[in-house]
């Protein structure tokens, strides 16, 4: 969608805009519940496995990362379910899977004295949660886009991102409090409660019509969306590196305030998502993605060259401002590459590239730090972001031709 075509769309009046926002929120709510369920045990499971069960830190890390393997593997499948059976069905299955994950977590806590059995059930809980994330989040996004109209694609994807990060941010400390007072089982019980209620809410919500038409083979959808996904994956390296290594980076320099650095990123991210997401409709996905990746690169450059914690914090805030619209801006262009009845699959494939990025960046960046030191990891992020920017520039030029 170019600026010349979108600029003639009349701006909605405030009442209409608020109504649209409430309508979209009714769909992305299910994404929020998915990520609350994911976030609740996030800070609790590693010490549960390592300190209480006595297993290695490798297995403690596996208890978290195995979920992302399941999420990545099931993303395309979740998209096909949304396309063929309807987004409502995908959300219902997602809420049911998250509920089942909570039940398995309660069972794992109950088997705590038999460590090997408890660990196996815990891994099963994480795998089921990963599938629930794919179904729930992909279905909720497509449900919102289909129900509110294609012109709201950027807003739905943007609010979906706020639900994702907001759900994780709220749930992680809440999970720690629950564990301290009532144990790990209380996290599972709360997950069962909120997800089962959300299942009932989704059940009574009106479905959207499954678009008729010949569905493209998965390989064709992958081929059309893959360049956009690569740009997203490279652009997301900045966030992955910052979230994973900023604490160690600060400790290496003997600085205080690593948590504030992450907060600065989050504030910049949310600010842009709330106040500037409509710029994608006004100017088009590619122009916004180009500007966003350029700003993101500037923030990462400051982090790489930081000589004081204040400079690093400013760089982090600028990186958050830039990264905020990368996902929805490129995503709008990605889903335009396929017919409407293939857009669930396209969203699943597109999002899977972000999963790959988050999963691979940790070990790759860790190896770079081992060879070249902590600052080098932000140079790696800068090169990656510039690579994503280059792909977007090429994609924009190809569309013009």
RAJO-V251988 format. One record per pair of residues at least 12 apart in sequence whose ideal C-beta (glycine too) atoms are under 7 Angstrom apart, sorted by the first residue. I is the first residue (numbers start at 1). J is the second residue. If there is no record, write none. Layout:
<<I | J> <I | J>>
This chain:
<<1 | 284> <1 | 285> <2 | 284> <3 | 282> <3 | 283> <3 | 284> <6 | 281> <6 | 282> <6 | 284> <7 | 282> <20 | 148> <20 | 152> <23 | 148> <24 | 144> <24 | 148> <24 | 152> <24 | 155> <24 | 156> <24 | 159> <25 | 159> <27 | 140> <27 | 143> <27 | 144> <27 | 147> <28 | 140> <28 | 144> <28 | 156> <28 | 159> <28 | 160> <28 | 163> <30 | 91> <30 | 95> <30 | 136> <30 | 140> <30 | 198> <30 | 202> <31 | 136> <31 | 137> <31 | 140> <31 | 141> <31 | 160> <31 | 163> <31 | 164> <32 | 163> <32 | 166> <32 | 167> <33 | 194> <33 | 195> <33 | 198> <34 | 94> <34 | 98> <34 | 132> <34 | 133> <34 | 136> <34 | 137> <35 | 163> <35 | 164> <35 | 167> <35 | 168> <36 | 167> <36 | 170> <36 | 171> <36 | 194> <37 | 98> <37 | 101> <37 | 129> <37 | 191> <37 | 195> <38 | 129> <38 | 133> <38 | 168> <39 | 167> <39 | 168> <39 | 171> <39 | 172> <39 | 175> <40 | 171> <40 | 174> <40 | 175> <40 | 187> <40 | 190> <40 | 191> <41 | 105> <41 | 175> <41 | 187> <42 | 64> <42 | 172> <42 | 175> <43 | 172> <43 | 175> <43 | 176> <44 | 175> <44 | 176> <44 | 179> <44 | 184> <44 | 187> <45 | 63> <45 | 64> <46 | 60> <46 | 61> <46 | 63> <46 | 64> <48 | 184> <49 | 63> <49 | 119> <53 | 115> <53 | 118> <53 | 119> <54 | 115> <55 | 119> <63 | 122> <63 | 123> <63 | 126> <66 | 123> <66 | 126> <66 | 127> <67 | 126> <67 | 127> <67 | 129> <67 | 130> <68 | 130> <68 | 355> <68 | 358> <68 | 359> <69 | 130> <70 | 127> <70 | 130> <70 | 131> <71 | 130> <71 | 133> <71 | 134> <71 | 355> <72 | 352> <72 | 355> <72 | 356> <72 | 359> <74 | 130> <74 | 131> <74 | 134> <75 | 134> <75 | 138> <75 | 348> <75 | 349> <75 | 351> <75 | 352> <75 | 355> <76 | 218> <76 | 345> <76 | 348> <76 | 349> <76 | 352> <78 | 90> <78 | 134> <78 | 135> <78 | 138> <78 | 139> <78 | 348> <79 | 138> <79 | 344> <79 | 345> <79 | 346> <79 | 347> <79 | 348> <79 | 349> <80 | 344> <80 | 345> <81 | 93> <81 | 135> <82 | 138> <82 | 139> <82 | 142> <82 | 344> <83 | 215> <83 | 341> <83 | 342> <83 | 344> <83 | 345> <84 | 210> <84 | 215> <86 | 207> <86 | 208> <86 | 210> <87 | 139> <87 | 142> <87 | 143> <87 | 146> <87 | 208> <87 | 344> <88 | 143> <88 | 202> <88 | 205> <88 | 207> <90 | 135> <90 | 138> <90 | 139> <91 | 136> <91 | 139> <91 | 140> <91 | 143> <91 | 202> <92 | 199> <92 | 202> <92 | 203> <93 | 135> <94 | 132> <94 | 135> <94 | 136> <94 | 139> <95 | 136> <95 | 195> <95 | 198> <95 | 199> <95 | 202> <96 | 199> <97 | 128> <97 | 131> <97 | 132> <97 | 135> <98 | 129> <98 | 132> <98 | 136> <98 | 191> <98 | 195> <99 | 192> <99 | 195> <99 | 196> <99 | 199> <100 | 128> <101 | 125> <101 | 128> <101 | 129> <101 | 132> <101 | 191> <102 | 188> <102 | 191> <102 | 192> <102 | 195> <103 | 188> <103 | 192> <104 | 121> <104 | 124> <104 | 125> <104 | 128> <105 | 125> <105 | 184> <105 | 187> <105 | 188> <105 | 191> <106 | 185> <106 | 188> <106 | 189> <107 | 121> <108 | 121> <108 | 122> <108 | 125> <109 | 183> <109 | 184> <109 | 185> <109 | 188> <110 | 185> <138 | 344> <138 | 347> <138 | 348> <138 | 351> <141 | 156> <141 | 157> <141 | 160> <141 | 347> <142 | 343> <142 | 344> <142 | 347> <143 | 208> <144 | 156> <146 | 208> <147 | 208> <151 | 281> <153 | 332> <153 | 335> <154 | 277> <154 | 280> <154 | 281> <154 | 328> <154 | 332> <155 | 277> <157 | 327> <157 | 328> <157 | 331> <158 | 273> <158 | 277> <158 | 328> <161 | 273> <161 | 327> <161 | 328> <162 | 270> <162 | 273> <165 | 269> <175 | 187> <178 | 190> <211 | 340> <211 | 341> <212 | 341> <213 | 339> <213 | 341> <215 | 341> <215 | 342> <216 | 338> <216 | 342> <218 | 345> <221 | 338> <221 | 342> <221 | 345> <221 | 346> <221 | 349> <222 | 349> <224 | 337> <224 | 338> <225 | 334> <225 | 337> <225 | 346> <225 | 349> <225 | 350> <227 | 391> <227 | 395> <228 | 330> <228 | 333> <228 | 334> <228 | 350> <228 | 395> <229 | 349> <229 | 350> <229 | 353> <230 | 353> <230 | 391> <231 | 330> <231 | 388> <231 | 391> <231 | 392> <232 | 326> <232 | 327> <232 | 330> <232 | 350> <232 | 353> <232 | 354> <233 | 353> <233 | 354> <233 | 356> <233 | 357> <234 | 384> <234 | 385> <234 | 387> <234 | 388> <235 | 293> <235 | 296> <235 | 323> <235 | 326> <235 | 385> <235 | 388> <236 | 354> <236 | 357> <236 | 358> <237 | 357> <237 | 361> <237 | 381> <237 | 384> <237 | 385> <238 | 296> <238 | 300> <238 | 319> <238 | 323> <238 | 381> <238 | 385> <239 | 323> <240 | 357> <240 | 358> <240 | 361> <241 | 361> <241 | 365> <241 | 377> <241 | 378> <241 | 381> <242 | 265> <242 | 316> <242 | 319> <243 | 262> <244 | 362> <244 | 365> <245 | 365> <245 | 369> <245 | 377> <246 | 258> <246 | 261> <246 | 262> <248 | 374> <249 | 374> <250 | 309> <252 | 374> <255 | 309> <256 | 309> <257 | 309> <260 | 313> <261 | 312> <261 | 313> <261 | 316> <264 | 313> <264 | 316> <264 | 317> <264 | 320> <265 | 316> <265 | 317> <265 | 319> <265 | 320> <266 | 320> <267 | 317> <267 | 320> <268 | 317> <268 | 318> <268 | 320> <268 | 321> <268 | 324> <269 | 320> <269 | 323> <269 | 324> <272 | 321> <272 | 324> <272 | 325> <273 | 324> <276 | 325> <277 | 325> <277 | 328> <280 | 325> <280 | 328> <280 | 329> <280 | 332> <285 | 329> <285 | 330> <285 | 332> <285 | 333> <286 | 333> <286 | 392> <286 | 395> <286 | 396> <288 | 325> <288 | 329> <289 | 326> <289 | 329> <289 | 330> <289 | 392> <290 | 389> <290 | 392> <290 | 393> <292 | 322> <292 | 324> <292 | 325> <292 | 326> <292 | 329> <293 | 322> <293 | 326> <293 | 385> <293 | 388> <293 | 389> <293 | 392> <294 | 389> <295 | 318> <295 | 321> <295 | 322> <296 | 319> <296 | 322> <296 | 323> <296 | 326> <296 | 385> <297 | 382> <297 | 385> <297 | 386> <297 | 389> <298 | 318> <299 | 315> <299 | 316> <299 | 318> <299 | 319> <299 | 322> <300 | 315> <300 | 319> <300 | 378> <300 | 381> <300 | 382> <300 | 385> <301 | 382> <302 | 314> <302 | 315> <302 | 318> <303 | 315> <303 | 316> <303 | 319> <303 | 378> <304 | 375> <304 | 378> <304 | 379> <304 | 382> <330 | 392> <331 | 350> <334 | 346> <334 | 350> <335 | 347> <365 | 377> <365 | 380> <368 | 380>>
